[in-house]
């Protein structure tokens, strides 16, 4: 089958009632934008390495993350700031040390589902 044949819909109408129902069920554009922005955060391998490290260890400081990932503390801090602003990680202070962890169980589930999907055999 040619690529052109698979990319073109031959039947342009699935039914007015069904189309209207589907349109009603579409989330608001703002929510769709926020979801797209959320997934963009996962589009950086350094951030995924940080998420993986926190997934495995629960809580780490910038120094530890820097050694584990093999990048500067400044670079780790920059990525953590992005993750924190996106509510993917949280932090707590103990004296002068700041410990980071995944924000909640949802982040672990998203990470696990992505990992399972990528590694599954088809």
N, C-alpha and C positions, 0 to 999 in steps of 0.2 A: 504494500500500500504506500502510495506517495505521501510525503509529508503534507503537501497541500490538501490532500483528501482528509487527513485526520484533524487538521486545524480549522476546517470550515464546517460550520453547522448547516446541514441540508434542510433541517426542519426549524424554521425560525420562531415557531409559536408552540409553547407547551400548554397553552390554554390561558385565557384571560383571568379566570378565577385563581388558578395556581400562581400566575405571575403576581397578581395583587396580593395574595397571601404571602408569598416570598418577600415582596417589597415591605409589607407590614412588619415582617419578622427581622428585617435588617436593623442592626444596631445603629444608633446615631453616628454621624460622621466623626464627631468628637471622640466617642469611645473607640471607634475603629482606628483613629489616628493615635490615641494613647496606647492601644494594643501594639500597633506597628512600632511606635517609639520604644515600648518595653522590650520587644524582640530585638531591636537594634542593639541594645545593650549586650545581648548575648553574641553579637557579631564580631567580637574582638577576642582573639585567642588568649591574650594576657588576662582579661577579665574572667574567661572561662577557667584558666589555671587557678586564679584566686578562688573562684567559686568551688572548684574541685578540692583545693587544699582545705578550705573551710568546711566543706562537706565531709571530708575525711577526719578532720581534727577538731571540729566544733568551734574552736576559738584560737586565734593566733594574733600576734602583734606584727607590726610592719616589719620589724627586723627579721622575724622568722619567715614571713611571707617572701621577703626579699631573697633570703638564702634558698628557700624551697624553689622559687620560680626562676631565680638566677638573673634578676634585674635589680636596679638601684632602688633604694628605699624611697627616693623621690618619685620614681616611676610607679612604684606600688601605691604610694600615697595618692598620686593623681588618679589612678584607676579606682582606688577605694572611694575617693570622693564621688566619682561618677556612680559607682555601685550604691553608695549611701544615698545620694540624691534621688536615685531611682527606687529606693526602698528595697534593695536586694540584700544589703548588709546593714548591720547595726553595730554599735560599739559601746564599750563601757570602759571607764578609766579606773585604774588601780594605781594610785600614786601618780607617777609621771608616765606610766605605761598605758597605752591604749590597746585594748583587745577587740578584735573584730570577729563577728560571727554572722552566719546567714540570718536574714531577718525573720524568716518563719519557715514552717514546714512546706509551704507552697513552692519555695525556691528549690528545696531538695527534690520535690516531686517533678518539677519542670526539668531540672537537671537530669534526674534519673530517666524520665520518659524520653528525653532527647538522646541520651546515651544508649538506651535500649533500642530506640528506633534506628540509630546509626549502625549499631552492631548486630542487629537481627539478620538472620539469614533468610533470604527470599526464596 
